[in-house]
């Protein structure tokens, strides 16, 4: 029976902590649409993509390290440029949402104040009707005035909401216009990065195939001696020229495909954020506006019913003058 070596608890903790730290880094990079750059070199030269054939070439190691150095410099420059623009984008988004919240609160506070004032007036008028004698002579005039005030309240509330909605729509349009320019600048920086990366890849592929050709020619010319000096595995790869060139081509195609996918991911992330952010606020305002209008109509209808009930009670008292029952 084979005994398994127990994994130390601290090793498990280190692995979990390392994974959490990695996830934190990725999330931070996502804020600037740079998550596709993390471990990019490692992905380009992973064992799943890197053909074993090219690893036997003497020129491959230096070419790979040169690629790493250039890619690191480009990623560093990209991050610096993107993070500067992204900081502006995030500040504008935060300021926009704060402004929207402030505008909504001010509008709602104003509406609540107007409703509270009317309800206070309504309460006073209805209380006056309850206490007045010979109320029929004054009731109709007082209730009519109250109804006029209620109509005025409704008009003010509706106008208040329309003004708020127009203001918010203008703010959304202005925000979209300004932030679109920022996102456009970020897209241009991303485009420049990937175009330079494609140039590096083309030069890498050209140098790799030239190096492979030279080593293949040298191997053929010195085949008898080379077989004694080169290990069997290396000889196997250098002995098949067509296969070596095909693997170099496959390597290049895999790189170009990955570069394109990374670029698509970055571009889609930016465009999706822009569309989603604006879309969510537009939809939210649509539902908020509908709810506000429904709330306004509900308040007005409740007040109208109270006034109507008071009018009916006044009529009843007028018809049964001297009666003691009051219906409101």
C-alpha positions in Angstrom: 0.0 0.0 0.0 1.4 3.4 -1.0 1.5 6.0 1.8 0.6 9.5 0.9 2.7 12.3 2.3 0.5 14.5 4.4 0.3 18.1 3.2 1.3 20.5 6.0 -1.4 22.8 7.2 0.8 25.9 6.7 1.3 24.9 3.1 -2.5 24.8 2.6 -2.8 28.2 4.2 -0.1 29.6 2.1 -1.8 28.3 -1.1 -5.2 29.8 0.0 -3.7 33.1 0.9 -1.8 33.3 -2.4 -5.0 32.5 -4.2 -6.8 35.3 -2.3 -4.1 37.8 -3.0 -4.1 36.8 -6.7 -7.9 37.3 -6.8 -7.5 40.7 -5.2 -4.9 41.8 -7.8 -7.2 40.6 -10.6 -10.2 42.5 -9.2 -8.0 45.7 -8.9 -6.9 45.3 -12.5 -10.4 44.8 -13.7 -11.3 48.3 -12.4 -8.8 49.6 -15.0 -9.7 47.0 -17.6 -6.2 45.6 -17.3 -6.9 42.1 -16.0 -6.0 40.6 -19.4 -2.4 41.7 -18.8 -1.9 39.8 -15.6 0.5 36.8 -16.3 0.3 37.5 -20.0 3.9 36.4 -20.6 3.3 33.2 -18.6 0.2 32.4 -20.7 2.0 33.1 -24.0 4.7 30.7 -23.1 2.7 28.2 -21.1 3.4 24.5 -21.7 0.1 24.1 -23.4 1.2 26.6 -26.1 5.0 26.4 -26.2 6.0 23.5 -28.5 8.7 21.2 -27.1 10.5 21.5 -30.5 11.5 25.1 -30.1 13.0 24.5 -26.6 15.9 22.6 -28.1 17.0 25.6 -30.2 20.0 27.5 -28.8 18.5 30.8 -30.0 15.2 30.2 -28.3 16.2 31.1 -24.7 17.6 34.6 -25.4 14.6 35.3 -27.7 12.2 34.3 -25.0 13.9 36.5 -22.4 14.0 39.4 -24.8 10.2 39.0 -25.3 9.7 38.9 -21.6 11.6 42.2 -21.1 9.8 44.0 -23.8 6.4 42.8 -22.8 7.1 43.9 -19.2 8.0 47.4 -20.3 4.9 47.6 -22.5 2.6 46.4 -19.8 4.1 48.8 -17.3 3.6 51.7 -19.7 0.0 50.6 -20.5 -0.9 50.3 -16.8 0.4 53.8 -16.1 -1.5 55.4 -19.0 -4.7 53.4 -18.3 -4.8 54.0 -14.6 -4.4 57.7 -15.0 -7.4 57.8 -17.4 -9.3 55.3 -15.3 -8.9 57.4 -12.1 -10.6 60.3 -14.0 -13.4 57.9 -15.2 -14.1 56.6 -11.7 -14.1 60.1 -10.2 -16.6 61.3 -12.8 -18.8 58.2 -12.3 -18.8 58.8 -8.5 -19.5 62.5 -8.9 -22.3 61.8 -11.4 -24.0 59.3 -9.0 -23.7 61.7 -6.1 -25.2 64.5 -8.2 -28.1 62.3 -9.2 -28.8 61.2 -5.6 -28.6 64.9 -4.4 -31.1 66.0 -7.1 -33.5 63.2 -6.3 -33.4 63.9 -2.6 -33.9 67.7 -3.1 -36.9 67.1 -5.3 -38.4 64.5 -3.0 -37.8 66.8 0.1 -39.6 69.6 -1.8 -42.5 67.4 -2.7 -42.8 66.0 0.9 -42.9 69.6 2.2 -45.6 70.6 -0.2 -47.7 67.5 0.6 -47.2 68.1 4.4 -48.3 71.7 4.1 -51.4 70.8 2.2 -52.3 68.0 4.6 -51.9 70.5 7.4 -54.2 73.0 5.6 -56.7 70.2 4.9 -56.8 69.1 8.5 -57.4 72.7 9.6 -60.2 73.2 7.1 -62.0 69.9 7.9 -61.6 70.6 11.6 -63.2 74.0 11.0 -66.1 72.4 9.2 -66.6 69.9 12.1 -66.8 72.7 14.6 -68.8 75.3 12.7 -72.4 75.9 13.1 -74.6 76.5 10.1 -71.8 74.9 8.2 -73.8 74.7 5.0 -73.3 78.4 4.3 -69.5 78.1 4.3 -68.7 74.4 3.6 -69.1 74.6 -0.2 -66.8 77.7 -0.5 -64.2 76.2 1.9 -64.1 72.8 0.2 -64.0 74.4 -3.2 -61.0 76.5 -2.2 -59.4 73.4 -0.8 -60.0 71.5 -4.1 -58.3 74.4 -6.0 -55.4 74.1 -3.6 -55.2 70.4 -4.2 -55.2 70.8 -8.0 -52.4 73.3 -7.6 -50.5 70.8 -5.4 -50.9 68.2 -8.1 -49.7 70.5 -10.8 -46.7 71.5 -8.7 -45.8 67.9 -7.9 -46.0 66.8 -11.5 -44.0 69.9 -12.7 -41.4 69.1 -10.0 -41.1 65.6 -11.2 -40.9 66.6 -14.9 -38.2 69.2 -14.1 -36.2 66.5 -12.1 -36.5 64.0 -14.9 -35.4 66.5 -17.6 -32.5 67.5 -15.4 -31.4 63.9 -14.8 -31.7 63.0 -18.5 -29.5 66.0 -19.4 -27.0 64.9 -16.7 -26.9 61.3 -18.1 -26.4 62.6 -21.6 -23.6 65.0 -20.5 -21.9 62.2 -18.4 -22.1 59.8 -21.3 -20.5 62.3 -23.7 -17.7 63.2 -21.4 -16.9 59.6 -20.2 -17.1 58.3 -23.8 -14.1 60.5 -24.6 -12.2 59.0 -21.6 -13.1 55.5 -22.7 -12.1 56.3 -26.2 -8.7 57.4 -25.0 -8.3 54.2 -23.0 -9.3 52.2 -26.1 -6.6 54.0 -28.1 -4.0 53.2 -25.5 -5.1 49.5 -25.5 -4.9 49.5 -29.3 -1.4 50.9 -29.3 -0.3 48.3 -26.7 -1.6 45.4 -28.8 -0.3 46.7 -32.1 3.2 46.9 -30.5 2.7 43.5 -29.0 1.9 42.1 -32.5 5.1 43.8 -33.8 7.1 42.0 -31.1 5.5 38.8 -32.0 6.3 39.2 -35.7 9.9 39.9 -34.9 10.0 37.0 -32.4 8.6 34.6 -35.0 10.9 35.9 -37.7 14.0 35.5 -35.5 12.8 32.1 -34.2 12.4 30.7 -37.7 15.7 32.2 -38.8 17.4 30.7 -35.8 15.7 27.3 -36.4 16.8 27.3 -40.1 20.4 28.0 -39.1 20.4 25.3 -36.5 18.7 22.9 -38.8 21.2 23.5 -41.6 24.1 23.2 -39.1 22.7 19.9 -37.8 22.4 18.5 -41.3 25.9 19.5 -42.3 27.4 18.0 -39.1 25.0 15.2 -38.8 27.5 12.5 -38.2 29.3 14.4 -35.4 26.2 16.0 -34.1 24.6 12.7 -33.4 27.4 11.9 -30.9 27.4 15.4 -29.3 23.6 16.1 -29.2 21.2 14.1 -27.1 18.7 11.9 -28.8 15.7 14.1 -28.0 17.3 17.2 -29.5 18.5 15.3 -32.5 14.9 14.0 -33.0 13.5 17.5 -33.3 16.4 18.9 -35.4 16.2 16.0 -37.7 12.7 17.0 -39.0 12.9 20.3 -40.7 9.3 20.4 -41.9 8.0 19.6 -38.5 10.2 22.2 -36.8 9.0 25.0 -39.1 5.4 23.8 -38.7 5.7 24.0 -34.9 7.2 27.5 -35.1 4.2 28.5 -37.3 1.7 27.0 -34.9 3.4 28.8 -32.0 3.1 32.1 -33.8 -0.6 31.5 -34.7 -1.4 30.5 -31.1 0.3 33.8 -29.9 -1.6 35.9 -32.4 -4.9 34.3 -31.5 -4.3 34.9 -27.8 -3.3 38.5 -28.4 -6.5 39.0 -30.4 -8.6 37.4 -27.7 -6.9 39.6 -25.0 -7.6 42.7 -27.0 -11.2 41.7 -27.6 -11.6 41.1 -23.9 -10.3 44.6 -23.0 -12.3 46.3 -25.7 -15.5 44.5 -24.7 -15.0 45.2 -21.0 -14.8 48.9 -21.6 -17.7 49.1 -24.0 -19.8 46.8 -21.8 -19.1 49.0 -18.7 -20.1 52.1 -20.6 -23.3 50.6 -22.0 -24.2 48.9 -18.7 -23.5 52.0 -16.5 -25.6 54.4 -18.6 -28.3 51.7 -19.3 -28.7 50.9 -15.6 -29.1 54.6 -14.7 -31.5 55.2 -17.6 -33.7 52.2 -16.6 -33.6 53.1 -12.9 -34.8 56.6 -13.7 -37.6 55.2 -15.8 -38.9 53.1 -13.0 -38.3 55.8 -10.4 -40.3 58.3 -12.5 -43.2 55.9 -12.9 -43.2 55.2 -9.2 -43.1 58.9 -8.3 -46.1 59.6 -10.6 -48.0 56.7 -9.1 -47.2 58.0 -5.6 -48.3 61.5 -6.5 -51.6 60.3 -7.9 -52.2 58.2 -4.8 -51.6 61.1 -2.5 -53.9 63.4 -4.5 -56.6 60.8 -4.8 -56.5 60.2 -1.0 -56.8 63.9 -0.3 -59.6 64.2 -2.9 -61.5 61.4 -1.2 -61.2 63.2 2.2 -62.5 66.4 0.7 -65.3 64.6 -1.0 -66.3 62.8 2.2 -66.3 66.1 4.1 -68.6 67.6 1.4 -71.0 64.6 1.7 -71.0 64.9 5.4 -71.8 68.6 5.1 -74.7 67.9 2.8 -76.0 65.3 5.1 -75.9 67.7 8.0 -77.6 70.4 5.9 -80.4 67.9 5.1 -80.8 66.8 8.7 -80.1 70.0 10.4 -79.9 69.4 14.1 -78.7 65.8 13.7 -75.9 64.6 15.9 -74.2 62.0 13.6 -71.2 63.1 11.5 -69.9 60.8 8.7 -66.4 61.5 7.4 
